[in-house]
Amino acid sequence: MIDTDAVVARCTQRAYLYLERDVVTGDPPYTADELALMAFEPDEVTRLAGLQPTATWRRGDPHPRFRTPRRFSGWHYELPARETYVTEHVVSELLDAVEPYAEGLTAARDHLGLRAGVMIVIEMQGDRDEDGDVSVSTAAITYSAATIRRVAALDLSLHHDQYVLVD
C-alpha cells in the first residue's frame, strides 16, 4: 500500500500557439524542394497578426539543441508553464490571450499560406515509494463544448505532447 502523504506527484502544463507553413511533405529526410516550402518570414507573421511572439526562427537558423540548422521556419506565442492537472485551464488561458488577435492571425495565415495550432506540453512527475512502485497522477485532458467552439472559431488544431518523469 502506498502512503499517499509520502508520495507527491505533480503535473506541469504549458501551451503555445504555433504557425507553420501549410504544406504536405513526406517523412524526413526532406527534399530540398520540401525544405524550401517550409520557409517563411516570421517577422511578417508578427506584423500581420499584431501579436508579439515569444519565439521565432527562420529555416537555416542555428538550432539550440542540435548541430544541424533549423529545417523550417517557426513562430510561437507561449504562456508560462503552470502546475495543474486540468488541461482545459491551460488552453483557455492561451485562447484568452490570442483571441483579440484573431483577425490578424487569419490575415497572416491567409497571406503567407500558414496553418495554426495549439500545442499543449504536459509533464507529469511521478515518485517511487520505498518498494520502488511508481505513482503518477495524470492530466485531465477534457474540453467543454465552449472551449472546442473557441478553438474551432480560430481554425486551430490541438496537439498534446505528454511526458512522464520519474526519479
Buried (B, 14 or more C-beta within 10 A) or exposed (E): EBEEEEBEBBBBBBBBBBBBBEEEBEEEEBEEEBBEBBBBEBEBBBEBBEBEBEEBBBBEEEEEEEEEEBBBBBBBBBBEBEEBBBBBBBBBBBBEBBEEBBEBBBBBBEEBEBBBBBBBBBBBBBBEBEEEEBBBBEBEBEBEEEBEEBBEEBEBEBEBEBEBEEE
